[in-house]
């Protein structure tokens, strides 16, 4: 107990890489979308304060509920 092996380090690295990738994807979609500035500011505050939950909610909102002409074209 107390020793961290290569397997644990690889799991932590994979989890960190996934989290960073989701954050980058959400921010790219937020910046390129055609929603109003007030909505963008609201989403930025939401993502800052409620990080993982707000990221998932934004991605669902952007890809499913937002009209296609307002979505970011990535």
N, C-alpha and C positions, 0 to 999 in steps of 0.2 A: 504494500500500500504506500502511496506517495510517489511512486515512480510513474512517469508518463512515457509510454512507449510510442513507437512510430505509428501504430494504428490509431491511437487517440489523437495524435497530432494531425494525421491525415483527415480524420473525421472533423476536427475543429476547422481545418483549412477548407474543407469542402463546404461546411456550413457557412463560414465567413464569406467565401466566394459567392455562394448562392445569394446570401443577403445583400451583398454589394451589387450583384447583377440585377436583382429586383429593384433596388433603390435607383440605379442608373436608368433602367428601363422606364420606371414610373416618372422620373424627372424629365427624361427625354420626351415622353408622351405628353406630360403636363406643359412643357415649354412650347412644343410644336402644335398643340391643339388650339382651336379657334374659340375657346370659351372666353368669357369676359375676364378682365384683369382682377376684378373683385373675387371671382370664383377661383382664379389661380392663387391669389393670396390666401384665401380660405383653405384651399387644399394644401398649400405649403405649410401653414400653421398646423393643420391636422396631421400632416405627415411628420412634422417636427415633434409634436407632443404625443401622438399615438402612433408611433413609427410603423410597426409591422401590420397592425390592423388597418390603419389608414392607407397603407400601400396596397394591400389586397383589395380594400373597398374601392380605391381609386381605379385600379386596374379593371375590376369588374364593371364599375360605372362607365369607364371610358370605352371598353370593348363591347358592352352589351346594351347599356341604356342611353348612351349619348348618341345623338343623331349622326349618321355617317358624314354629313358635310362639316361637322364640327370636330371630328376625330383627327388625330395626327396621322399622317401617311408616312409610316416608317418603312 
